[in-house]
Amino acid sequence: MSHNSALPHYQAASSRPVFRKNSRLSVLLFILLTLLGIAFAGVNLFNDVTDAGGASTSYVPYLLLGLALLIALGFEFVNGFHDTANAVATVIYTHSLTPTVAVVWSGFFNFLGVLLSSGVVAFGIISLLPVELILQASSGGGFAMVYALLFSAILWNLGTWWFGLPASSSHTLIGSIIGVGVANALIHGRTGTSGVDWDQALKVGYALLLSPIVGFVCAGLLLLIIKRVVKNRRLYSAPQGNKKPPAWIRGLLILTCTGVSFAHGSNDGQKGMGLIMLILVGTMPMAYALNRSIPAEQSPRVAALATVTKQELLRQSPGVQAPASPYNVLTAYVRTETLTPQVLPALAQLTGAIGDQIRQYGTVDKIPAQAVTNTRNNMYLASETIKHLKSNPQFKLPVQTQRDLDALKAELDNATRFIPWWVKVVVAIALGLGTMVGWRRIVVTVGEKIGKAHLSYAQGASAELVAMATIGAADGFGLPVSTTHVLSSGVAGTMAANRSGLQLATLRNLAMAWILTLPVSILLSASLYWLFTRF
């Protein structure tokens, strides 16, 4: 399916946007921003490791880390030109902005969206992985996991982009994570279903499944409502040649393009952040395993809270002997969700150990390099255990104990689930630059091959408004959704509501990409993970 195929019969060549080749200036600007982004990441990385007391005489670890970061940023770059094309398709095909201006504008607001994102989606994605793999991020299995995720996601994204199919980067990454989890379980002699946090997977799955339905139905309904309220016929007509729309319509379309671009950056940019943090924790734990920016005065309070929580948990399980290995008990509980009598005593032991370590060293940033990974793993495992206990409807604790557990979890997450400012900046640069490259294929599919009539101003605004609201709401709830699915289904919904007709061949291809993305990415990442663990 090529973007050079003949235009549908309804579309005069004069009304089609003019797609010009990139100028020499834009190519130079792209190269300059790329080099500045790499230099910015390198300087901050070196400074962080040096400040953590991890100065090394060998530059080999930095080179290996740099390669892993470049691959992770490559995923965000591909995500940029694959997904963000959807945000600019409507303003380009309604002639509200020229293609060049639209792409630069969208890239800038993607950049801002990443910088101002919360980070909740990043760790929501990561929590799909088996807890034992996250705890072993610095081992060979951890590296195999990250590389399998990245390569499978990039390969499928590039394949669907080549054929001009608006497949979902979010969908691809979720499938890749599930594939790694299943493969890891099978390699260790367990059933494949035990390798994934299915509660979290279902939440994400529902978000990905429902978002295109929301896009189709809501965009169609919004168009019908606009038709009832606003009687300006110009709003419902296709552009005449390359003539720009009326100022207020143009302003609305640019506003919605801006909103979708910003929402895309704030949601999709976080997926790359989560992967980069896995890489940083695995390769440079001394600098990135724990949040060293936590105020010093906060540490004694966390240590006291951990000790109090330990005592309360022990009171809830009288007569139960403390397990020899609380770490193994809690890892098994998080994986299987089988609540045994030893879980609470094990959690009590772990929270007590965390409090003792913080009290011993005074503050988080003074924990020595050789103890950082162990402390981080204890904190992460305790937080995951608390999350699973809270989600168990049959498990009840006294109100005060629940409050202390919630407070402790918040402190543990603050120490282990953080994103340095420079990581946000380089992901923002990668996503923004990706927006400016290779966007034409997807833009042509959305603009020309979904409906049988040229996109009208009202249709473009309806699809973009719904996409902006849906992605923004998902970001607030910490759920990943697909910009591609929401917007392309929104355009299809407006075509259906307007009775403009739909190109069934395109919809069939889109549906096939949507259906195949999950199984292909699962199979691809599982195979790559198995292959990488053989080395």
Residue pairs with C-beta under 8 A, 6 or more apart in sequence:
1 163
1 164
1 165
1 445
1 509
2 163
2 164
3 164
3 440
3 441
3 444
3 445
7 13
7 16
7 448
8 448
8 449
8 452
8 503
10 452
10 453
10 454
11 448
11 454
12 241
14 241
14 242
15 238
15 239
15 240
15 241
15 242
15 454
16 448
17 92
17 93
17 95
17 98
17 99
17 242
17 447
18 98
18 99
18 242
19 99
19 440
20 99
20 100
22 30
26 100
26 436
30 433
30 436
30 437
33 429
33 433
34 429
34 433
36 429
37 73
37 425
37 426
37 429
37 430
37 433
38 70
40 422
40 425
40 426
40 429
41 69
41 422
41 426
42 62
42 66
44 420
44 422
45 62
45 65
45 66
45 69
45 284
45 422
46 62
48 284
48 287
48 288
48 420
49 55
49 56
49 284
49 286
49 287
51 287
51 292
52 284
52 286
52 287
52 292
52 369
53 286
53 369
54 284
54 286
54 287
54 369
56 62
61 283
61 284
64 283
65 279
65 280
65 283
65 284
68 143
68 146
68 147
68 279
68 283
69 276
69 279
69 426
71 147
71 150
71 151
71 154
72 146
72 150
72 272
72 275
72 276
72 279
73 272
73 276
73 426
73 427
73 430
74 150
74 154
74 430
75 150
75 153
75 154
75 157
75 173
75 271
75 272
75 275
76 268
76 269
76 271
76 272
76 427
76 430
76 431
76 434
77 430
77 431
77 433
77 434
77 437
78 154
78 157
78 158
78 161
78 169
78 434
79 157
79 169
79 268
79 271
79 272
79 431
79 434
80 107
80 110
80 430
80 431
80 432
80 433
80 434
80 435
80 436
80 437
81 161
81 434
81 435
81 436
81 437
81 438
81 439
81 442
82 157
82 160
82 161
82 167
82 169
82 434
82 438
82 442
82 484
83 168
83 169
83 264
83 268
83 482
83 483
83 484
84 106
84 107
84 110
84 261
84 264
84 431
84 434
84 435
84 439
84 483
85 166
85 439
85 440
85 441
85 442
85 443
85 446
86 166
86 260
86 442
86 446
86 467
86 483
86 484
86 487
86 488
87 106
87 257
87 260
87 261
87 264
87 464
87 467
87 483
87 487
88 97
88 99
88 102
88 103
88 105
88 106
88 257
88 261
88 439
88 443
89 442
89 443
89 446
89 447
89 487
89 491
90 96
90 253
90 256
90 257
90 446
90 447
90 455
90 459
90 460
90 461
90 463
90 464
90 491
91 97
91 102
91 253
91 254
91 257
91 460
92 98
92 99
92 102
92 443
92 447
93 239
93 443
93 447
93 448
93 454
93 455
93 460
94 239
94 245
94 250
94 253
94 455
94 456
94 457
94 460
95 239
95 242
95 243
95 244
95 245
96 102
96 244
96 245
96 249
96 250
96 253
96 254
96 257
96 460
97 105
97 254
97 257
99 440
99 443
102 257
103 435
103 436
103 439
104 436
105 254
105 257
105 258
105 261
106 257
106 258
106 261
106 435
107 261
107 431
107 432
107 433
107 435
107 436
108 261
108 432
109 258
109 261
109 262
109 265
110 261
110 262
110 264
110 265
110 269
110 428
110 431
110 432
110 435
111 265
111 428
111 429
111 431
111 432
112 262
112 265
112 428
113 261
113 262
113 263
113 264
113 265
113 266
113 267
113 269
113 428
114 265
114 266
114 269
114 270
114 273
114 424
114 427
114 428
114 431
114 432
115 424
115 425
115 428
116 266
117 265
117 266
117 267
117 269
117 270
117 273
117 424
117 475
118 266
118 270
118 475
118 478
119 270
119 273
119 417
119 418
119 419
120 270
120 475
120 478
121 267
121 270
121 271
121 274
121 475
121 478
121 479
121 480
122 270
122 271
122 273
122 274
122 277
122 419
123 274
123 413
123 417
124 200
124 204
124 478
124 479
124 480
125 173
125 174
125 177
125 204
125 270
125 271
125 274
125 480
126 134
126 274
126 275
126 277
126 278
127 197
127 200
127 384
128 174
128 177
128 178
128 181
128 196
128 197
128 200
128 201
128 204
129 145
129 177
129 180
129 181
129 197
130 181
130 184
130 185
130 195
130 196
130 197
130 335
131 197
131 331
131 334
131 335
131 380
131 381
131 384
132 184
132 331
132 335
133 141
133 142
133 145
133 180
133 181
133 184
134 278
134 380
135 331
135 377
135 380
135 381
136 142
137 145
137 146
137 278
137 281
137 282
138 281
138 282
138 283
138 285
138 373
139 282
140 533
141 184
141 533
142 278
142 282
143 282
143 532
144 529
144 532
144 533
145 180
145 184
145 278
145 529
146 275
146 278
146 279
146 282
147 528
147 532
148 176
148 179
148 180
148 183
148 525
148 526
148 528
148 529
148 532
149 173
149 176
149 177
149 180
149 275
149 525
150 275
151 525
151 528
152 172
152 175
152 176
152 179
152 521
152 524
152 525
152 528
153 169
153 172
153 173
153 176
153 521
153 525
155 524
156 167
156 172
156 517
156 520
156 521
156 524
157 167
157 169
157 172
160 166
160 167
160 513
160 517
161 438
161 441
161 442
162 441
163 509
164 441
164 442
164 444
164 445
164 449
165 442
165 445
165 509
165 510
165 513
166 442
166 445
166 446
166 484
166 485
166 487
166 488
166 510
166 513
167 484
167 513
167 514
167 517
168 208
168 482
168 483
168 484
168 485
168 514
168 517
169 268
169 271
169 482
169 484
170 208
170 268
170 271
170 480
170 481
170 482
171 208
171 482
171 485
171 514
171 517
171 518
171 521
172 517
172 521
173 271
173 480
173 521
174 201
174 204
174 205
174 208
174 480
174 518
174 521
175 517
175 518
175 519
175 520
175 521
175 522
175 525
176 521
176 522
176 524
176 525
177 196
177 525
178 196
178 201
178 518
178 522
178 525
179 521
179 522
179 523
179 524
179 525
179 526
179 527
179 529
180 195
180 525
180 526
180 529
181 195
181 196
182 192
182 193
182 195
182 196
182 522
182 526
183 192
183 195
183 525
183 526
183 527
183 529
183 530
184 195
184 529
185 191
185 192
185 193
185 194
185 195
186 192
186 195
187 530
187 533
194 335
194 336
199 391
203 479
204 479
204 480
207 474
207 479
207 480
207 481
208 480
208 481
208 482
208 485
211 470
211 474
211 481
211 482
211 485
211 486
212 482
212 485
212 486
212 488
212 489
212 514
213 489
214 466
214 470
214 486
215 463
215 466
215 467
215 470
215 485
215 486
215 487
215 488
215 489
215 490
215 493
216 489
216 490
216 492
216 493
216 496
217 493
218 466
218 470
218 490
218 493
219 462
219 463
219 465
219 466
219 467
219 489
219 490
219 491
219 493
219 494
219 497
220 462
220 493
220 494
220 496
220 497
221 497
222 462
222 465
222 466
223 458
223 459
223 462
223 493
223 494
223 497
223 498
224 497
226 235
226 458
226 461
226 462
227 236
227 458
230 458
234 245
234 246
234 249
234 457
235 249
235 456
235 457
235 458
236 456
236 457
236 458
236 498
237 456
237 457
238 453
238 454
238 455
238 456
239 245
239 454
239 457
244 250
245 253
245 457
249 457
249 461
252 461
253 457
253 460
253 461
253 464
256 460
256 461
256 464
256 465
256 467
256 468
257 464
259 464
259 465
259 468
259 472
260 464
260 467
260 468
260 471
260 483
260 487
261 435
263 467
263 468
263 471
263 472
263 475
263 483
264 471
264 483
265 428
265 431
265 432
266 472
266 475
267 471
267 474
267 475
267 480
267 481
267 483
268 431
268 480
268 483
269 424
269 427
269 428
269 431
270 480
271 480
272 427
272 430
272 431
273 419
273 423
273 424
273 427
276 423
276 427
277 288
277 419
277 423
280 287
280 288
280 423
281 288
281 289
281 376
285 369
285 372
285 373
285 376
286 369
286 372
288 420
289 372
289 373
289 375
289 376
289 416
290 364
290 365
290 367
290 372
290 375
290 376
290 379
290 415
290 416
291 364
291 414
291 415
291 416
291 418
292 364
292 365
293 365
293 418
294 363
294 364
294 365
294 414
294 415
296 362
296 363
296 365
298 411
299 358
299 362
299 363
299 364
300 358
300 359
302 355
302 358
302 408
302 411
302 415
303 355
303 356
303 358
303 359
304 355
305 355
305 404
305 407
305 408
305 411
306 351
306 352
306 354
306 355
306 358
306 408
307 351
307 352
307 355
308 404
309 348
309 351
309 401
309 404
309 405
309 408
310 348
310 349
310 351
310 352
310 355
311 348
312 398
312 400
312 401
312 404
313 344
313 345
313 347
313 348
313 351
313 401
314 344
314 345
314 348
316 344
316 397
316 398
316 401
317 341
317 344
317 345
317 348
320 341
320 342
320 344
320 345
321 342
321 345
322 342
322 345
322 346
322 348
322 349
323 329
323 342
323 345
323 346
323 349
326 345
326 346
326 347
326 349
326 350
327 346
327 350
327 377
327 378
327 381
329 340
329 342
329 343
329 346
330 343
330 346
330 347
330 350
330 381
330 382
330 384
330 385
331 381
332 338
333 339
333 340
333 343
333 346
333 385
333 388
334 381
334 384
334 385
334 388
337 388
337 392
339 389
339 392
339 395
343 385
343 389
347 382
347 385
347 386
347 389
350 378
350 381
350 382
350 385
351 382
351 408
353 378
354 375
354 378
354 379
354 382
354 412
357 367
357 371
357 375
357 378
358 364
358 367
361 367
361 368
361 371
364 415
367 375
376 415
376 416
379 412
379 415
379 416
380 412
380 416
382 408
382 409
382 412
383 409
383 412
383 413
383 416
386 405
386 406
386 408
386 409
387 409
389 395
389 397
389 405
390 402
390 405
390 406
397 405
442 484
445 488
445 506
446 487
446 488
446 491
447 455
449 503
449 506
450 488
450 491
450 492
450 495
450 502
450 503
450 506
450 507
450 510
451 491
451 492
451 494
451 495
451 500
451 501
451 502
451 503
452 495
452 500
452 501
452 502
452 503
453 495
453 498
453 500
453 501
455 491
456 498
458 494
459 491
459 494
459 495
459 498
459 500
462 490
462 493
462 494
463 487
463 490
463 491
463 493
463 494
464 487
464 490
466 486
466 490
467 483
467 486
467 487
467 490
470 481
470 486
471 481
471 483
471 486
474 480
474 481
485 514
488 510
492 502
492 507
494 500
495 501
495 502
496 502
